[in-house]
Amino acid sequence: MHDIKYIRENPEVFDKALSLRGISKMSAKILSLDEERRSAILAAETATAEQNKAAKEIGKAKSSNDETAFNTLRDLVASKKKEVTSLASHAKELDQELTDLLMTIPNIPLSDVPAGQDELENIEIFKWGTPPQIKNAKEHFEIAGVKPGMDFETASKLSGSRFVLLRGSIARVHRALSQFMLDTHINEHGMTETMTPVLVRDEAMYGTNQLPKFAEDSYKTTNGWWLIPTSEVTLTNTVSGQNLNETDLPIRLTAHTLCFRSEAGSAGKDTSGMLRQHQFEKVEMVSITHPAQSLEEHSRMTKCAQAILEKLGLPYRTVVLCTGDMGFGAQKTHDLEVWLPGQGKYREISSISICGDFQARRMLARFKPGEGGKLQFVHTLNGSGVAVGRCLIAVLENGQNEDGSVSLPPVLSPYLGNCTRINSTGGLE
């Protein structure tokens, strides 16, 4: 959420920044509502002061036996009490209206984010690995050794479209990938493993800007819980409402969880295979930092996600998203796109975003400066480290052989009983 004080002091700068995200002239609407809210608060405070003054005068009138003055003042206090209640209620409504408006406005991009309208204007900043030359490369679900362990028909019978049932060797490789990712982030990247709920309250979804704007993208239970679209929600909200010490920062967390997305608006996109699912798994990274550390932390988190792909031997590229393609809460985002031979192109496997104090304001997550002074909002960052299902796809497609077998990355061998391949009939060996 945005700082209303900053908007008051920098309306033109605010509007110019939002124009890069396709939003024009918001400051006038915000400041008009803010002025109305502040006037209502002042009116309520003035009426309260008048009520208190009249209440004091009642005592004087009573002690001087001035019955006429006493009755007049008593009626005035009663009238002011009603007026205060009405004005305070109006001020509260306007305050909520302003908060609701600010919660629907996306974050402001950092100055070095490239301007652009969509993914076609993202800029490649790094590339690693050489895409393998595979004759007649197949998509993951077409590979002979994969077919026995990737069952879309049964999943559809159980749950409908955009679900998959994994069996045998494919399920084991999927699990091995998540364990490998967690171990790497914990042992090499200094993150704390966290097991979080996948059901959360409204407040948690508001805190990480899934609500109110993106309610249709998530699932809500009949008793009011939300199924998390990513453990960014739970990990980031662990500091909600807290006043941390500066020495607590940075906080670096990782979690492996189920994730749920309705995929609203994706009709017709990636309908084959398991690239775009309603239920999937991710290993998430979240950092809570001092404002002065957040840019450096963004670079560090990007390298953590890159390290996963490099250890797996998966060719990828890193792009910086343009202003029109960034997520709602991001100031800047790096996307990692892994090479998929079956599609013959790079596809997103991780997004690493710096959010500044945008989420912290929604969550009231602050820290006490070591040298003293006022509480300050922390900065939050999040990123996939990485999406497990998409990583499975990349491993299978990049490791496919002409005979329908799949050569697996050596780093997974310890998690697979020292097996190194999936044979053409789906067995691990």
Order of alpha helices (4+ residues) and beta strands (2+ residues): alpha-alpha-alpha-alpha-beta-beta-alpha-beta-alpha-beta-beta-alpha-beta-beta-alpha-beta-beta-beta-alpha-beta-beta-beta-alpha-beta-beta-beta-alpha-beta-beta
